[in-house]
Amino acid sequence: MPKKPGTNPKGEFAFFNVVYEDGSQKSNRRVPAELLGGLDGDEPARGYIMEQDREIAEKSGRPVLAIKSIARVGAKKK
């Protein structure tokens, strides 16, 4: 049975904007919150997103794009 909108637990995922080397951007990429934090901070998100990109490229037959930068959605810029 489908869930009602707005019933997902808050904090289950963190969202990231990803900029690729070719200048393209993907917004609101979901990363499980349990991968983040600790001494590495948001760095594990890069590996998780790279793995997602690899799977997507495999299915679509397109090459994997290199990630230039990632930024958490809503994070203040330094």
C-alpha positions as CSV (number, residue, x, y, z in Angstrom):
1,M,0.0,0.0,0.0
2,P,1.5,3.4,-0.9
3,K,2.5,5.9,1.7
4,K,0.8,9.2,2.2
5,P,2.8,12.2,1.1
6,G,5.0,13.7,3.8
7,T,5.2,10.5,5.9
8,N,8.8,9.7,5.2
9,P,11.0,10.1,8.3
10,K,13.0,13.3,8.3
11,G,16.8,12.9,8.1
12,E,16.7,9.6,6.3
13,F,18.5,11.1,3.2
14,A,20.8,14.1,2.6
15,F,20.5,15.8,-0.7
16,F,23.4,17.0,-2.9
17,N,23.8,19.1,-6.0
18,V,26.5,17.6,-8.3
19,V,28.5,19.6,-10.9
20,Y,30.3,17.5,-13.5
21,E,33.5,18.3,-15.5
22,D,31.5,19.1,-18.7
23,G,29.6,21.8,-16.8
24,S,26.3,19.9,-16.4
25,Q,24.6,19.8,-13.1
26,K,22.2,17.3,-11.3
27,S,20.2,18.6,-8.3
28,N,18.9,16.9,-5.2
29,R,20.8,13.6,-5.5
30,R,19.8,11.5,-2.5
31,V,22.4,9.9,-0.3
32,P,21.5,7.8,2.8
33,A,22.2,9.9,6.0
34,E,23.9,7.0,7.7
35,L,26.8,7.2,5.3
36,L,27.6,10.8,6.3
37,G,29.1,12.4,9.3
38,G,31.9,11.3,11.5
39,L,35.5,12.2,10.6
40,D,34.9,12.1,6.8
41,G,31.9,14.5,6.8
42,D,30.2,14.6,3.4
43,E,33.1,12.9,1.5
44,P,31.4,9.4,1.5
45,A,28.6,11.0,-0.6
46,R,31.0,11.4,-3.5
47,G,31.7,7.7,-3.6
48,Y,28.0,6.8,-3.3
49,I,27.0,9.2,-6.1
50,M,29.9,7.9,-8.3
51,E,28.5,4.4,-7.9
52,Q,25.0,5.6,-8.8
53,D,26.4,7.3,-11.9
54,R,28.3,4.1,-12.9
55,E,25.1,2.1,-12.7
56,I,23.1,4.6,-14.6
57,A,25.8,4.9,-17.3
58,E,25.9,1.1,-17.6
59,K,22.1,0.9,-18.2
60,S,22.0,3.8,-20.6
61,G,25.1,3.0,-22.6
62,R,26.6,6.5,-22.0
63,P,30.0,7.2,-20.6
64,V,30.4,8.1,-16.9
65,L,31.0,11.8,-16.3
66,A,33.7,12.9,-13.9
67,I,32.4,14.8,-10.9
68,K,33.9,18.3,-10.5
69,S,32.2,19.2,-7.2
70,I,29.4,18.2,-4.8
71,A,27.6,20.5,-2.4
72,R,24.9,19.6,0.2
73,V,21.6,21.2,-0.6
74,G,20.9,24.1,1.8
75,A,24.5,24.2,3.1
76,K,26.0,27.7,3.5
77,K,28.9,28.4,1.1
78,K,32.2,29.2,2.6
